């Protein structure tokens, strides 16, 4: 029970410490808050890009259109060659799927059923072609997925001619590449900013705690002479750091909610208006709350504990 | 019990503070440690507190062997002793009661024990009626008595008093010495670090003189050591 009494005593001392240096404590909270808001905003933007991207169908499907003049045997040859590619490349989700021109027509009519002109086309007037569809996994490494296209272009028929032209292959790999690039850039910028701000936060919290240690240096020295353990001396300052960290995390979650609700949603709605039918949807904030909360608390705890430990090092040598 | 055997202390900059110290102090003894400034008195006190580690020899203090003590054991060694500093080191923002209670709180004592022991020791030093006063409102002698109450409250077996009569007038000096002698009669070992010759003459106790890091005399009562009329 002695440790429990000491812990409660130190908890009180830690809380007192925050108010002892109220200006520096506020500065620490503000810097840590900025760090968390930047990290959170970058995360929310990236998460929403990914979310919206996964809503769009067929972006991870490569379509190989078969020239209209090809015989059934040649179509089968292409199918076999595509199966070989599937066996070799792990990014593909399944065997190539043959889609007849009749199926394409059905899909086409379904997609444009509201348009009058769609009724001109039927089985006797069908300009569409048979095709094979290859689906790569949506979380695949984009550079691996890009290897599929040259492999398809290199397929040769038994007569030695190339089976398909580049124009016969339709894919969204370029779009995927662009989005992946944007995500990567956002992530890198976010991480750099987070790193820099985290270091600044550490210094500010460290100085806050150092001021507290300096104000209590005689107490700290006396505690050592009385036989207080290092843990006992350290605890109030660690508690002070942790409270600053966790309080900043709670504020950051609230601030992020307001930003998400009023700023980010405003930006998205203006984008939706500008790009007609872009249909960008913001995922609910509650979906991100557990992860954001955990990350903010982790940053807060890390900053608080590290700064608390470093600030006291000098005073706990003996 | 304190036992120094061939103890030396050298600082990282090469300064040799103590050389080949051999000293034995039994439990319950009263010892004056004398020497002029820079002689090594503070270094010797620092060794007792394990604030410095000895460079050579062996040192036993209250059952702990300091040449091989682990860092995490040092707080427990320090709980067996207490130091009363020359400047008292009282906390201005705490009352007399809180100053004394603080020494118990930092080693995790129960509130009930604190409530029982603090008034007892304030009574021992004659400061019961000053329990709610702040140190700034006390005289030098009273402040010193608070420091003694704080040193006694955790029931240490060794009290080291650093220049206890340095800051006070002659009347108070006798009060403080009476208090130290009473503490000694309670069975505590008392080491008084001083350079007050008058004090040494009035109270004939075991006196250890240290000069240039070496013990030059260890005898009952005070006489200035031979060579050159060196005064403490």
Interface residues (C-beta under 8 A of the other chain):
Chain A: X2 X3 X5 X6 X9 X218 X219 X221 X222 X223 X224 X225 X226 X227 X228 X229 X230 X232 X318
Chain B: X49 X50 X51 X52 X72 X74 X75 X76 X77 X78 X79 X82 X83 X89 X91 X102 X103 X105 X106 X107 X108 X109 X110 X111 X154
